[in-house]
Amino acid sequence: MTTKKLIRGGTVLSMDPKIGDLTGDVLIEDDKIVAVEPDISADAEVIDATGDIVIPGFVDTHRHTWEAAIRGCAPNATLDDYFVEVLDTFAPVYRAEDVHASNLAGSLECLNAGITTLVDWSHINNTPDHPDAAVTALQETGIRAQYAYGSANTSLADYWFDSKIAIPDEDVRRIRDTYFSSDDGLLTMGLATRGPGFCQTHVVRSEWDLARELGIPITVHVAMGRLAGRFGMVKQLSDLGLLGADTTYVHCCHFSEDEWRLVKESGGTVSVAPQVETQMGHGWPPVRKALEMGLRPSLSIDVVTTVPGDMFTQMRAAFATDRARVHETAYEPNEQVPKEVLTARQMLQAATLDGAHVAGVESRTGSLTPGKQADVVVLDARSLNMVPVIDPVAAVVLCADVSNVDTVMVAGSVKKRDGKLLADVDKARTDVEASRDYLVSAVSKSKLA
């Protein structure tokens, strides 16, 4: 039996250039969008969006979701500090149940904030039970996600200083066979690699070869911070013959011009985490540079140990830092500020359609296009922080926050309605707080040992 929902009377920002923006309706049948038009008549459950703004779900292309249990533990950290305070302190004592609690609470946090697609960069696979815990938590919340299988993190020296230890191919194969026999589901699989500079060459080759043998995408941090910004990782990958369109490069703050060209020519994609990059010292968020190179940069949260977990923060951080740099450059020579700066619409596209492109799911989501899956967010634009609306794109990018996220659907399934998650939030909260208590205690005991 077909289930129909009609989102009626909203300001629709479709992010589909053929449809554009309109005041009208979105008709959903089962898991798919079937029509986006000014006025639709249908025998359907009606969601009244009068005075609201309707957008595609946000796409977060890089988040270490396992860190939800240690939210805010490193508020003043630089990137160098993060490696010590998180990866060499908390990560080694994580149990599988802590990963499950974090991924459950973290993906519910995403849905609450209108993020319907997540790339979960899961470098916490200390035992074979850890990836199972991560994947099952994503399944339970019903978010659309790419689970990117990463390394263990039991020792900074072993896993990040010229590491000799490759991600275990037999366990990657097990997870692939157990949970990802099809690439058409809500959950898909990727490989979260550390790459050259962090690993020895034979490790890099083995991980890239494994991902390509299994036909799963690759995601890797590059060109960020005091150390990795100097590794020239893309150049090293090029010299190894490993560049390809299946790879997402995260951060990219200190690329050479040659590396930008190599990414573009190889068909690679880019994920930028603006708040983390400016706050923790990765470098300036290169959103505009990526656009200038003809790439389609996406946005991501990265770590809630240090920054908020919503896409509104990221859009504003990218928008403001780019314009600040342009103004500062023009100030000293007393020149007119150029017009080539980021726009609010570019930010919304990066957070939706271009995010779907980078996550490899543009054919399924990222825009309100008939035939695509119904990943839809309705924002309450009647709240005082958004009303009155003159420019709806500006209202979303520069005015809205999580409190405005009224309704969220993933593949037509309602995950949030009337501002409330349709999930056992109390249990998620209790479990992630219990994990926090255990982890803080375990770290304290290890320091005394």
C-alpha positions as CSV (number, residue, x, y, z in Angstrom):
1,M,0.0,0.0,0.0
2,T,1.4,3.4,-1.0
3,T,1.8,6.0,1.7
4,K,1.5,9.6,0.6
5,K,2.6,12.8,2.4
6,L,2.0,16.3,1.1
7,I,4.1,19.2,2.5
8,R,1.8,22.1,1.7
9,G,2.3,25.8,1.3
10,G,5.9,26.3,2.2
11,T,8.7,28.3,0.7
12,V,10.5,25.5,-1.1
13,L,14.3,25.9,-1.7
14,S,14.6,22.8,-4.0
15,M,18.4,23.1,-4.7
16,D,17.4,21.7,-8.2
17,P,18.3,24.4,-10.8
18,K,15.4,23.1,-13.0
19,I,12.9,23.6,-10.3
20,G,14.4,26.5,-8.4
21,D,12.7,28.2,-5.5
22,L,8.9,28.5,-5.2
23,T,6.0,28.8,-2.8
24,G,4.2,25.5,-3.1
25,D,4.0,21.8,-2.3
26,V,6.1,18.7,-2.1
27,L,4.4,15.4,-2.7
28,I,6.0,12.2,-1.3
29,E,5.0,8.6,-2.0
30,D,6.6,6.1,0.2
31,D,10.3,6.9,0.2
32,K,10.4,9.2,-2.9
33,I,9.6,12.7,-3.9
34,V,7.1,12.5,-6.8
35,A,6.3,16.2,-7.4
36,V,7.4,19.7,-6.4
37,E,4.9,22.2,-7.7
38,P,3.0,25.5,-6.7
39,D,-0.2,23.6,-6.0
40,I,-0.7,19.9,-5.7
41,S,-4.0,18.1,-5.1
42,A,-3.6,14.6,-3.6
43,D,-5.2,12.2,-1.2
44,A,-2.3,12.4,1.3
45,E,-1.4,13.1,4.8
46,V,-0.9,16.9,4.9
47,I,2.0,18.6,6.6
48,D,1.1,22.3,6.8
49,A,4.2,24.3,5.9
50,T,2.6,27.7,5.7
51,G,5.2,30.2,6.9
52,D,7.9,27.6,6.8
53,I,10.9,27.0,4.6
54,V,11.4,23.5,3.1
55,I,14.9,22.4,2.1
56,P,16.7,19.1,1.3
57,G,18.3,17.5,4.3
58,F,21.8,18.7,5.2
59,V,24.7,16.4,4.4
60,D,27.7,16.2,6.9
61,T,30.6,14.7,4.9
62,H,33.0,14.2,7.8
63,R,32.2,13.5,11.5
64,H,33.9,11.4,14.1
65,T,30.6,10.4,15.6
66,W,32.2,8.1,18.2
67,E,33.3,11.2,20.1
68,A,29.8,12.2,21.1
69,A,30.4,10.7,24.6
70,I,33.3,13.1,25.2
71,R,31.5,16.2,23.8
72,G,33.2,19.4,24.8
73,C,36.2,17.7,26.4
74,A,38.8,19.7,24.5
75,P,37.3,23.3,24.2
76,N,40.6,25.1,23.9
77,A,42.5,22.4,21.9
78,T,44.6,23.1,18.9
79,L,44.9,20.2,16.4
80,D,48.2,19.1,18.0
81,D,46.4,19.1,21.4
82,Y,43.6,17.1,20.0
83,F,45.9,14.2,19.0
84,V,47.1,14.0,22.7
85,E,43.9,15.0,24.6
86,V,41.5,12.8,22.5
87,L,43.3,10.2,20.4
88,D,46.0,9.4,23.0
89,T,43.9,9.8,26.1
90,F,40.2,8.9,25.6
91,A,40.3,6.7,22.5
92,P,42.4,3.9,24.0
93,V,39.9,3.3,26.8
94,Y,36.7,3.3,24.5
95,R,34.7,0.1,24.8
96,A,32.3,-1.1,22.1
97,E,29.3,0.0,24.1
98,D,30.8,3.5,24.3
99,V,31.0,3.6,20.5
100,H,27.4,2.4,20.3
101,A,26.1,5.0,22.7
102,S,28.1,7.8,20.9
103,N,26.9,6.8,17.4
104,L,23.3,6.5,18.6
105,A,23.3,9.9,20.4
106,G,25.5,11.5,17.7
107,S,23.3,10.4,14.8
108,L,20.2,11.5,16.7
109,E,21.9,14.8,17.2
110,C,22.3,15.0,13.4
111,L,18.7,14.3,12.7
112,N,17.6,16.8,15.3
113,A,19.6,19.4,13.5
114,G,18.3,18.5,10.1
115,I,21.3,16.5,9.0
116,T,19.9,13.5,7.1
117,T,23.1,12.2,5.6
118,L,26.3,11.6,7.5
119,V,29.8,10.3,6.7
120,D,30.9,8.6,9.9
121,W,34.7,8.7,10.0
122,S,35.1,5.9,12.5
123,H,38.7,5.6,13.6
124,I,37.9,3.8,16.9
125,N,38.0,0.2,15.8
126,N,40.1,-1.0,18.8
127,T,38.4,-4.5,18.7
128,P,36.2,-6.3,16.1
129,D,33.2,-5.5,18.4
130,H,33.8,-1.7,17.9
131,P,32.7,-1.5,14.2
132,D,29.7,-3.7,14.9
133,A,28.6,-1.3,17.6
134,A,29.0,1.7,15.4
135,V,27.1,0.3,12.5
136,T,24.2,-1.1,14.5
137,A,23.7,2.3,16.2
138,L,23.4,4.0,12.8
139,Q,20.9,1.4,11.8
140,E,18.8,2.0,14.9
141,T,18.4,5.7,14.3
142,G,17.6,5.4,10.6
143,I,19.9,8.1,9.4
144,R,21.4,7.9,5.9
145,A,25.1,7.3,6.4
146,Q,28.3,6.2,4.9
147,Y,30.1,4.2,7.6
148,A,33.8,4.8,6.9
149,Y,35.8,2.0,8.6
150,G,39.0,3.4,10.2
151,S,42.0,2.3,12.2
152,A,42.2,1.5,15.9
153,N,43.3,4.2,18.2
154,T,45.0,2.5,21.1
155,S,48.3,4.3,20.8
156,L,49.3,7.6,19.1
157,A,52.8,6.3,18.5
158,D,51.5,3.1,16.8
159,Y,48.7,4.6,14.7
160,W,49.8,8.1,13.8
161,F,53.6,8.3,13.8
162,D,54.8,6.6,10.6
163,S,52.5,3.7,11.4
164,K,53.4,0.2,10.3
165,I,49.9,-1.1,11.1
166,A,47.3,-1.3,8.3
167,I,43.6,-1.4,8.9
168,P,42.8,-5.1,9.2
169,D,41.6,-6.2,5.8
170,E,39.9,-9.4,7.2
171,D,37.7,-7.3,9.5
172,V,36.9,-4.7,6.8
173,R,35.7,-7.6,4.6
174,R,33.7,-9.0,7.5
175,I,31.9,-5.7,8.1
176,R,31.3,-5.3,4.3
177,D,29.8,-8.8,4.0
178,T,27.8,-8.5,7.2
179,Y,26.2,-5.1,6.8
180,F,26.8,-3.8,3.3
181,S,26.0,-6.6,0.8
182,S,24.2,-3.9,-1.2
183,D,25.3,-0.4,-1.9
184,D,21.7,0.8,-2.3
185,G,20.6,1.0,1.3
186,L,20.4,3.9,3.7
187,L,23.8,2.8,5.0
188,T,26.8,2.4,2.7
189,M,30.5,1.7,3.5
190,G,33.7,3.6,3.0
191,L,37.3,3.3,4.2
192,A,38.7,6.0,6.5
193,T,42.5,6.0,5.8
194,R,45.3,7.9,7.5
195,G,47.4,8.3,4.4
196,P,51.0,9.2,3.7
197,G,52.8,11.3,6.4
198,F,51.0,9.3,9.0
199,C,51.7,5.8,7.6
200,Q,54.5,3.9,5.9
201,T,54.1,3.5,2.2
202,H,53.2,-0.2,2.3
203,V,50.3,0.6,4.7
204,V,49.1,3.4,2.4
205,R,49.2,1.1,-0.6
206,S,47.5,-1.8,1.2
207,E,44.6,0.4,2.4
208,W,44.0,2.0,-1.0
209,D,44.1,-1.3,-2.7
210,L,41.7,-2.9,-0.2
211,A,39.1,-0.1,-0.7
212,R,39.3,-0.4,-4.5
213,E,39.1,-4.2,-4.4
214,L,35.9,-3.9,-2.3
215,G,34.6,-1.0,-4.4
216,I,34.1,1.3,-1.5
217,P,35.1,5.0,-1.4
218,I,38.1,6.4,0.5
219,T,38.2,9.4,2.8
220,V,41.4,10.9,4.2
221,H,42.5,14.0,6.2
222,V,45.0,16.1,4.2
223,A,46.9,19.4,4.4
224,M,45.9,20.6,7.8
225,G,47.7,22.0,10.8
226,R,51.3,22.4,11.8
227,L,52.5,19.0,10.7
228,A,50.1,17.5,8.1
229,G,50.0,20.8,6.3
230,R,53.6,20.2,5.3
231,F,53.3,16.5,4.3
232,G,52.2,17.2,0.7
233,M,50.0,14.2,1.0
234,V,48.2,14.6,-2.4
235,K,51.5,14.9,-4.1
236,Q,52.7,11.7,-2.4
237,L,49.6,9.9,-3.4
238,S,50.1,11.0,-6.9
239,D,53.6,9.8,-7.0
240,L,52.3,6.4,-5.7
241,G,49.7,6.3,-8.5
242,L,46.8,6.2,-6.0
243,L,44.7,9.3,-6.9
244,G,41.2,8.7,-8.1
245,A,37.6,9.9,-8.2
246,D,36.7,7.6,-5.3
247,T,38.6,9.7,-2.8
248,T,37.4,12.5,-0.5
249,Y,40.1,14.9,0.8
250,V,39.2,16.4,4.2
251,H,40.3,19.9,5.2
252,C,42.8,20.7,2.3
253,C,43.8,24.0,4.1
254,H,47.4,24.0,2.9
255,F,47.3,22.5,-0.6
256,S,49.9,23.7,-3.1
257,E,48.5,24.9,-6.5
258,D,49.8,21.6,-7.9
259,E,47.8,19.6,-5.4
260,W,44.6,21.5,-6.1
261,R,45.2,20.7,-9.8
262,L,45.8,17.0,-9.0
263,V,42.6,16.7,-7.0
264,K,40.6,18.3,-9.8
265,E,42.1,16.3,-12.6
266,S,41.7,13.0,-10.7
267,G,38.0,13.7,-10.0
268,G,38.5,13.7,-6.2
269,T,36.1,15.5,-3.9
270,V,36.6,17.9,-1.0
271,S,35.2,18.2,2.5
272,V,35.7,21.4,4.6
273,A,35.1,21.7,8.3
274,P,35.2,25.5,8.7
275,Q,34.6,25.9,12.5
276,V,37.2,23.3,13.4
277,E,39.7,24.6,10.9
278,T,39.7,28.2,12.1
279,Q,39.3,27.3,15.8
280,M,41.9,24.5,16.1
281,G,44.5,25.9,13.6
282,H,44.1,23.5,10.7
283,G,44.2,26.5,8.4
284,W,41.8,28.8,6.5
285,P,38.8,26.9,5.2
286,P,39.4,26.6,1.5
287,V,35.7,26.7,0.3
288,R,36.2,29.5,-2.2
289,K,39.5,28.2,-3.5
290,A,37.8,24.8,-4.2
291,L,35.0,26.6,-6.1
292,E,37.6,28.5,-8.1
293,M,39.2,25.2,-9.1
294,G,35.9,24.0,-10.4
295,L,35.3,21.6,-7.5
296,R,32.1,21.2,-5.4
297,P,33.2,21.6,-1.8
298,S,31.0,20.1,1.0
299,L,30.8,21.1,4.6
300,S,31.3,19.0,7.7
301,I,31.4,19.1,11.5
302,D,34.4,17.0,12.3
303,V,34.6,16.8,16.2
304,V,32.1,17.7,18.8
305,T,34.9,17.6,21.4
306,T,35.5,21.2,20.4
307,V,32.8,22.6,18.1
308,P,29.0,22.4,17.7
309,G,27.4,19.6,15.8
310,D,25.1,21.5,13.4
311,M,25.3,22.6,9.8
312,F,24.1,26.2,10.6
313,T,27.4,26.8,12.4
314,Q,29.4,25.4,9.5
315,M,27.7,27.5,6.9
316,R,28.2,30.7,8.9
317,A,31.8,29.9,9.8
318,A,32.7,29.3,6.1
319,F,30.8,32.4,5.0
320,A,32.3,34.7,7.6
321,T,35.9,33.5,7.5
322,D,36.1,33.8,3.7
323,R,34.8,37.3,3.7
324,A,37.1,38.3,6.6
325,R,40.1,37.1,4.6
326,V,39.0,39.1,1.6
327,H,38.4,42.3,3.6
328,E,41.8,41.9,5.4
329,T,43.6,41.4,2.1
330,A,42.1,44.6,0.7
331,Y,42.6,46.7,3.9
332,E,46.4,47.1,3.9
333,P,46.7,48.4,0.2
334,N,43.5,50.3,0.7
335,E,41.8,48.6,-2.2
336,Q,38.2,48.2,-3.0
337,V,36.9,44.8,-1.6
338,P,36.4,42.5,-4.6
339,K,33.0,41.0,-5.4
340,E,34.3,37.4,-5.6
341,V,33.3,36.3,-2.2
342,L,31.1,33.5,-1.0
343,T,27.4,33.9,-1.1
344,A,24.7,32.6,1.1
345,R,23.3,30.4,-1.7
346,Q,26.7,28.8,-2.2
347,M,26.8,27.9,1.5
348,L,23.4,26.2,1.3
349,Q,24.4,24.3,-1.8
350,A,27.6,23.1,-0.1
351,A,25.5,21.9,2.9
352,T,23.0,20.0,0.7
353,L,23.5,19.2,-2.9
354,D,27.3,19.4,-3.0
355,G,27.4,17.4,0.2
356,A,25.4,14.6,-1.4
357,H,27.8,14.7,-4.4
358,V,30.8,14.3,-2.1
359,A,29.2,11.5,-0.1
360,G,28.4,9.7,-3.3
361,V,24.6,9.9,-3.0
362,E,23.7,12.8,-5.3
363,S,21.5,10.5,-7.3
364,R,19.4,9.8,-4.2
365,T,19.4,13.0,-2.1
366,G,20.7,16.5,-1.8
367,S,17.9,18.3,-3.7
368,L,14.1,18.2,-3.7
369,T,13.9,16.5,-7.1
370,P,11.2,14.1,-8.2
371,G,12.6,10.6,-8.2
372,K,15.0,11.2,-5.4
373,Q,14.6,9.9,-1.9
374,A,12.5,12.1,0.4
375,D,15.2,13.5,2.7
376,V,13.4,16.7,3.6
377,V,13.7,19.3,6.4
378,V,11.0,21.8,7.3
379,L,12.2,24.9,9.1
380,D,9.9,27.0,11.3
381,A,10.4,30.5,9.7
382,R,7.8,32.1,11.9
383,S,10.1,32.1,15.0
384,L,11.4,35.5,16.0
385,N,15.0,34.6,15.0
386,M,13.8,34.2,11.4
387,V,10.8,36.4,10.9
388,P,10.2,38.4,8.8
389,V,11.7,36.6,5.8
390,I,12.8,38.7,2.9
391,D,15.4,36.4,1.4
392,P,14.6,32.7,2.4
393,V,18.2,31.5,1.5
394,A,19.6,34.2,3.8
395,A,17.1,33.2,6.5
396,V,18.3,29.6,6.4
397,V,22.0,30.3,6.2
398,L,22.4,33.4,8.4
399,C,19.4,33.3,10.8
400,A,18.2,29.8,11.5
401,D,19.5,27.4,14.1
402,V,18.6,24.0,15.5
403,S,15.5,25.3,17.3
404,N,13.9,26.1,13.9
405,V,14.2,22.5,12.7
406,D,10.5,21.4,12.9
407,T,10.2,18.3,10.7
408,V,12.8,15.9,9.4
409,M,12.3,13.0,7.0
410,V,14.8,10.4,5.8
411,A,13.6,8.4,2.8
412,G,10.1,9.5,3.6
413,S,10.2,8.3,7.2
414,V,9.5,11.1,9.7
415,K,12.3,11.3,12.2
416,K,11.3,14.6,13.8
417,R,7.9,16.3,13.9
418,D,6.7,19.5,15.6
419,G,10.2,20.1,16.9
420,K,10.5,16.7,18.7
421,L,12.6,13.7,17.7
422,L,10.5,10.5,17.2
423,A,13.1,8.4,19.1
424,D,13.8,7.3,22.7
425,V,15.9,10.4,23.5
426,D,15.9,9.7,27.2
427,K,17.6,6.3,26.7
428,A,20.1,7.8,24.2
429,R,20.9,10.5,26.8
430,T,21.2,8.1,29.7
431,D,23.5,5.7,27.7
432,V,25.8,8.4,26.4
433,E,26.1,10.0,29.9
434,A,27.0,6.6,31.3
435,S,29.7,6.2,28.7
436,R,31.0,9.7,29.6
437,D,31.2,8.7,33.2
438,Y,33.0,5.5,32.4
439,L,35.5,7.2,30.0
440,V,36.3,10.1,32.4
441,S,36.8,7.6,35.2
442,A,39.0,5.3,33.1
443,V,41.2,8.2,31.9
444,S,41.6,9.4,35.5
445,K,42.6,5.9,36.7
446,S,45.1,5.6,33.8
447,K,46.8,8.9,34.8
448,L,47.2,7.6,38.4
449,A,48.6,4.3,37.3
